[in-house]
Amino acid sequence: MSAQTVVSVVGLGYVGLPVAVAFGQKQMTIGFDVQESRVAELKQGIDRTQEHSVEELKNLQLVYTCDKNELKKANFHIICVPTPVDSSNQPDLTPLLRACETLGSVLKTGDTVVFESTVYPGATEEDCVPVLERISGLVCGKDFKVGYSPERINPADKEHTFSKTLKVVSGMDAASAELIAKTYASVVEAGVFKAASIKVAEAAKVIENTQRDLNIALVNELALIFDRLGIDTHDVLEAAGTKWNFLKFTPGLVGGHCIGVDPYYLTHKAEKCGYHPQVIQAGRRINDNMGRFIAQQTVKEMIHAGQNIKDSLVTVFGLTFKENCPDIRNSKVVDVINELQDFGVTVQVCDPVADAKEAKKEYGVDLVPLDQLKPSKGIVMAVAHQAFQEMKPGDFKKLCDTDSPVFIDVKAQLNRDALVQAGFRIWRL
């Protein structure tokens, strides 16, 4: 990487901030975000995503800003904004294209733009480049270069961090690919892998999560079958897992901003090309319906326990999309809550990791602190945060007001026998 290279990172969320911090440890870096509150917090050393501590955010050559003119100081730009789906599960490139408009307004001759946001194959060159050219008045390939390097951030994972995870990179030509590879190699200890093209790198990203989505869909479907057969799914997986080549996936809710979203980008592009994906979409249907299934099983267990359903209070532990992570985007726990409410059940939700204001704004859910929970007829352990796993069966029992409460351990994270001994009626996915 040239000594004259100044990096900018556009978007300082779960993906962008780790990138900005990594570069900021080595050289002058500009971190840009349109959310003023986010920038203000970061200037104080506060990371609401909980990916970086106050200490990690100190002594960096990193400037946080909402002023797009600051981006003019950089010549190597990395775009890390969200790429969600809409209510119809169609790709929503609005944040990405707006970021292109912002960057395009300050883009200079000689600059390089790298996209990390997850997209379908072709989006960088077919959707993003035209916006950059239109706003900047520059010509891609002549005045500026582009590349794609798929993000591999795993929220709440302190082992597979940005710098310790092999980075896939690509460029529009050999020269840009080499520049991009050298730039990332300066901060990624695990090294870089140069993909054959931008489209290949884009495709590699979406199939990483599509593959995982389908594997989880398989065990979710097995869970549906085994439930009808009266067999505990995790007992089956434990037995099958003794074979050396058995893939150890477990059933559960598939939400978040990656696994529950990326496959829709691939199917969207496939359908535009005239191919109707069958396996991928079948997997998505299975995973998207698991929340309702869990709620229905909760109601059945309550009935078997001799409880009335209408107006009964049930406590749901966890709202975020995964354990020990504050991210509530695309949380499928909401499907469980909504289905229970459709049955007439009153639901109270406890999640010490999630942000209460975000939960209310995004889903209309009022989070209740653990010490303020009302006694309920049952518990749904939807997200087994560490704080919940440290609780004892007796602690949960004290939160119930019946002799035969139900305990729905969605991911089988707690000791089944101990819960039974405490007097719970157990069901797990």
N, C-alpha and C positions, 0 to 999 in steps of 0.2 A: 504494500500500500504506500502510495506517495505521501511524503511528509506534508504536502499541500492539501491532502484530502481532508475535507471537513464534512462530517456526516450529519444528516438530519433524519429524525424519525418522526413520521407523521402518524399520530394516534398513540396514546400512552396508556393503553389498557393492559389486559393480561398478556398480550403478545408484545406490544410496542415498548412497554417499560423495561422488561428484561433486556431487550435489544439495545435500548438507549443506555442503560446502566453499563452493559458490557463494553460498549464503545466509549462511554464516558470515563471508564477506568483507564483507558489508553490514550485518548485524544479529545480534542475539542468536539463536542457533540451538541446539537440543538434538538431538544425534545418539544414537539409541537402538538397541541391538542386544542380543540375548539371549546372544550368544557372548562370554563374559567375556574370553577370550584376544584376540579381535578388538579389544575396547574397550581392553584394556591396551596392545596394540601401538599403537593410534592415539594414545593418550595420550603415547606415546614418540615419535610422529612416524613410525611405521613402517606403511606400507601394503603388505600382502602381495599385493594385486592389481596393484601397480606402476603404478597410474593417477596417483598423486600422489607427488611427491618430498617429502623432509623439509622443504625450504624452503616448498613450497606448503601444507604443513600447519601452518606457523607463523603466529603473529599473527592468529589467527582468533577471532571471537566464537562459538566452537563448543565446546559441552560434550559430551563422550562419556560415556555412562552405560548401565548395565544395570538401573538402578532405574526401574521404570515410573512411580513417583510423580513423577519429574522431568518427565514429560510433562504434568503438570497446569499447569506454568508456560506452556505453549504454547496457542495458540488456533487455529493453522493447522497441521494435521497432514498429512504426506505419507507414504504407505505404499509402501515399495520392497522388498518381500520377494520371494524367488523363487517362481515358479509352474511347477514341473516337470510331467512326465508320469510315470505309474507304469510298471511292467514291461509292461503291456498297451497302452501309449501312450494311456492315458486321462488327462485333466487331473487333477492332484493339487493341490487348493486348500487342503490342510492348513496349510502355512505362512501363507497369506494369512488364513485364518479364525482361526488362532491369534493373528495380529497384530491382527485385529479384536477378539478377546476381550480382549487386553492393553489396547488403546486404549480399548475400551468401558468398561473398569473405571475409567478416569480421565477420561472424556469429560465436558465441561461444557456447559451451555447457552450458545449463541453460538459454539461451535466450528465449524470447517470441516474436513472430511476429504477429502483428495484421494488417489486411488489411481493409482500409476504401474505397478504390476505388470501384466504381460500377461495378459489374460483373454479369454474369449469374450464376444460381445455380450450384455449383460444381466446379467453376473455382479456388477457393482457394486451394482445396485439389487435384484437377486433373491437374491443369495447373501450379500453383505457387509453391506448395510444391516440386514437382520433380526438379524444377530449383534450389530452395534453397538447396536441398539435393545434387544435382549434383555438384554445385559450392563449397559448404562448406565441403562436405565429411561427413556431419553429418546425423543422422537418425531422422526424425520427429517422435515425440512421445517418443523417448528415450533420444535424446540429446537436442532437442528444441521443443517448443510447438507453435501452431498457433491458431489464432482466427480471427473472422470477426466482424467488427462493422460498419455498413453502415453510411456513412456521410449524414448529414441532413442540410448542409449549404445552406442558401438561400441568394445569393449575394444581397447586398444593403438593406437587412432587418436588422434593428437595434433592433428589438424586439425579434425575434426568433433566438437568437445568439447561438453559440456552447454550452456555459455553461447553457443556459436557456431552452434548448430543450432536452426532454427525449432521452436518448441514448440507442439504442438497441445494445446488446453485445452477443457474442457467443464464445465458445471455442471447441477445438477438444475433450475434456473430461471435467468431472466435475471440476477437480482441476484447469485447465487452464481457464475455464469459470469463476470460482470464482476469480482468480487472475486478470483477465481482467476487471471483474465487479468492483472490489475494486479499481483498478487503475483509471478507468474512473470516478468512483463515487467521487474520491478525488478532481475532478475539475469540474464536471458537477452538478450544483446546482439542476437541475430538476430531477436528479436521473437516474437510469439505469433499463433496462428491459432485463432479460436474455432469449434469444431465445432458442428454443429446440435444435437447432443444427446450425452448420455453414451454411448449405444449406438453412435452414429456414430463417436465417438472410439475406443471399444473395437474396433469393426470395422476402422477405419483401421489400427490397430496390427497386427492379425493378418494383414491382407492385404499389408502392406508386406513382411513376411518370407515369406508364402506365394507372392507373386509372384516373389521372388528364388529361393525353393526350386524353383519350377517351371522357371524359366529355367536353373538349374543342372542340373536333372533332364534337360532337353532335351539339353544338351551332353554330359551323362554318357551318355545313350542313344546319341547320335551316336558317342561314344568306343567304346561297345560294338560298334556297327556297323562303324566304321572299323577297329577291331582285327581283325575278321574279314576285312576287305577288304585288310588289309596297308597301310593308309594311316595316316600320323602325324596325329593329331587336331589338334595345334597348327599343323601346316603348313596344314591345311585352314582353320582359324580365321583364320590370318594372311592367307590369300588372300581369304577371304570378308569379312574385316574392312576391306578396302579400299573397300567400298561405304559411302556416308555414313550409311545408316540401319541398318546391321547392328549388333545388340547384342553387345557384346564380353564375353560370359560364357565362363568356362573350366571344364573338368571338374575334379572333385575330391571329397574327402570332406566331407560336410555334417554337421557336428556342432555342438557349442556349445549355448547355452541359449536361442537365438532361432530361427534358421532351421530347425534340426532339431526344434524343439518346437512353435512357434506354429501351424503348419498343423493339428496335431492338436487344438488348441483350437477351431479353426473347424469342422473336420469333426465333432467331438463335438457341437457345438451344432446343426449342420446335420442330423445324424441324429436328434437329439431333436425337431427340427421336422418330421421325416418325409422328409427329402431325403438320398439317399445320394450323396455327392460321388464323382465318378469321376476327373476329371483330377487333382485335388489328391492323392487317395490313390495314384493311379498314379505321380505324381511322388515321393511319399514312399517307395513300394516301390523305385523305381529307386535313389534316393539311399541308402536304408538298406542296399542290397545291394552297394554299391560297395567296401566294405572287403574283403568275401569275394572279389570279383572280382580286386582288386589282389593279394591273397595267392595266388590260383590262378595268376595270370599270373607271379608271382614264381617259383613252383614250376616252371612250364613253362619259363621262361627258364633256370633252374638245370639242368633236364634237358637242354635244348638245348646248354648249356655243358659237358655231360658230367659233371655233378656228381651224387653220390648225395644223396638227399633226407633219409632217416632219420638223425636226430641231427646233421645239418649245422647249423652255426651261422650265423645271419643277424643282422645289426645293423639295428635300426630307429632311425632318427634322428627324434626328435620324438614327443611324446605329447599335447601340448596340442591344443585344437581349432582353433587358428589360429596363424599366425606371430607371434613376439615377444610372446606373451601367455601368462601362467602358468595360465590357466583350463583345467582338464582336464574340466570337466563335459560329459557326453555326447560325449566324444571318440570318434570313429569309428576312430581308429588302433587302438583295442583290438580292433575286429573283424578288422583285418589280423593282429594278433598272435595272436588266438585261432585263426584259420583256419590260419595257418602252423603253429601247434602241433598242430592236428588232423592235419596232414600228416606229423607226426613231426619237424618242424624245431625246433631249439633257438633261442630268440630272446633277444637282449640289447637293451635299450632305453637310449638316451642322450638326455637332454633337460636342458640346463643352465638352462632357463627355468622348468620345472615344479618344484613342491615334492615332494621325495622322499617325505616322510611321507604327503602326500595321495595320491600315486600308489600307494603300498603299501596304504593304507587303502581307497581307492576301487576299485582294480582288481587289487590283489595283485601289482603290477609293481614290481620292484626296478630303480631307475634306476642306470645305471652311468656314472660320470664319463668324459669323453672320454679322459683319459690312462690309464684302467684297462680300456679295451675289449680283449677278446681278438680275435685275428685271425679273420676270418669268411670265408664263401664268397660273401657278397654283402651289399649295402646297400640298404635301402628308405628313401629320403628322403621320409618321410611329412609332415613339417612343416619347411619350409625356414626355420628361424630365421636371423636375420642372422649369428649366429656360424657357422652351417653354410655359408652362402653365401660367407663370407669365406675358407673353406678352398679349397685348390687340388686339382685332380684327383689329383696325386701324394700329397697328404695322405690322401685316401680310399684310394688304392691301398695305402698302407702299412698300412692297417687290414684288409687281406685276405691270406689265406694260400694263394691259388691264382693261377695264371697267367690264368685266365679267369673272374674274378668278375663277378657281375651287379650292375647298378646300376638300381634302380627309382626313377625321378624322378617321383613321383606328380603334381606340379603343374608339371613342366617348368620349374623355376626355375634349373637349372644349365646350363652350356654343353655341349650335346650332343657337338659335335665334339671338344672338349677331353677329355671323358670317354672317348670312343672311342679317341683317341690315347693315353690313359693305359692302355689295355688292357681297358676295361670292356665288357661286353655290355649295351647300353642298352635299357630299355623305359620308356616314359612313358605316362601315361593320356591 
